Amino acid sequence: MLPRKPVFPHVIEINCQAGQVLGCNVYLIYDDSDWLLIDIGYEETVDQIVEIIRQLDFPCQSARRSWPLTPTWTTFRGCPGPSNC
């Protein structure tokens, strides 16, 4: 498990967490085991972002919702997301 590096209480910015730029800003908002994403990044970085989320010990089944701001993605691979996004 990776140590979490929140930028604000209960907010992780994926680029900051990864220590490298993976594209656009993707925010993971969490409370206990529940979490959500604001944006899901670019298509070419989705797998990396999902792997970081898993390594941070956020189970995919605990995802509450994602707000995909990148127009080419409405869900992210490997995690069952809400179908009403």
C-alpha positions as CSV (number, residue, x, y, z in Angstrom):
1,M,0.0,0.0,0.0
2,L,1.3,3.4,-0.9
3,P,1.2,6.2,1.7
4,R,-1.5,8.7,0.9
5,K,-0.3,12.3,0.1
6,P,-3.4,14.5,0.4
7,V,-3.2,18.1,-0.9
8,F,-6.1,19.0,1.4
9,P,-7.8,16.9,4.0
10,H,-9.6,14.0,2.2
11,V,-8.4,15.2,-1.2
12,I,-5.6,13.5,-3.3
13,E,-4.5,15.0,-6.6
14,I,-3.2,12.0,-8.6
15,N,-0.3,13.8,-10.3
16,C,1.0,14.9,-6.8
17,Q,0.5,11.4,-5.5
18,A,2.3,9.8,-8.4
19,G,5.2,12.3,-8.3
20,Q,4.9,12.8,-12.0
21,V,2.5,14.4,-14.5
22,L,0.1,11.9,-15.9
23,G,-1.9,14.5,-17.8
24,C,-4.7,16.6,-16.5
25,N,-5.5,17.1,-12.8
26,V,-7.5,14.2,-11.4
27,Y,-8.8,14.5,-7.9
28,L,-9.8,11.7,-5.6
29,I,-12.1,12.8,-2.8
30,Y,-12.4,10.3,0.1
31,D,-13.9,9.7,3.5
32,D,-13.2,6.4,5.2
33,S,-13.6,3.7,2.5
34,D,-16.0,5.8,0.2
35,W,-14.4,7.8,-2.6
36,L,-15.1,9.5,-5.9
37,L,-13.1,10.9,-8.7
38,I,-13.4,14.3,-10.4
39,D,-12.2,13.6,-13.9
40,I,-10.5,10.4,-14.9
41,G,-7.6,11.6,-17.0
42,Y,-6.7,11.0,-20.5
43,E,-7.3,7.6,-22.2
44,E,-3.5,6.8,-22.3
45,T,-3.2,7.3,-18.5
46,V,-6.3,5.6,-17.2
47,D,-4.6,2.3,-16.4
48,Q,-1.9,4.1,-14.5
49,I,-4.4,6.0,-12.5
50,V,-6.5,2.9,-11.7
51,E,-3.3,1.2,-10.5
52,I,-2.4,4.1,-8.2
53,I,-6.0,4.1,-6.8
54,R,-5.6,0.3,-6.0
55,Q,-2.2,0.8,-4.5
56,L,-3.7,3.5,-2.2
57,D,-6.1,0.8,-0.9
58,F,-9.3,2.4,-2.3
59,P,-11.4,-0.6,-3.4
60,C,-13.1,-0.1,-6.8
61,Q,-16.4,-1.3,-5.3
62,S,-16.3,1.6,-2.9
63,A,-16.3,4.2,-5.6
64,R,-19.4,6.4,-5.4
65,R,-19.3,8.3,-8.6
66,S,-16.9,9.7,-11.1
67,W,-17.3,13.0,-12.9
68,P,-15.5,12.5,-16.2
69,L,-14.6,15.8,-17.6
70,T,-12.5,14.4,-20.3
71,P,-14.9,13.9,-23.2
72,T,-13.6,10.6,-24.5
73,W,-14.2,8.7,-21.2
74,T,-17.4,8.1,-19.2
75,T,-16.1,5.2,-17.0
76,F,-12.6,3.9,-16.3
77,R,-11.3,0.5,-17.1
78,G,-11.0,-2.2,-14.4
79,C,-13.4,-0.6,-11.9
80,P,-17.2,-1.1,-12.0
81,G,-18.5,2.5,-12.1
82,P,-22.0,3.8,-11.8
83,S,-23.9,3.3,-15.0
84,N,-25.7,6.7,-14.7
85,C,-22.7,8.9,-15.2
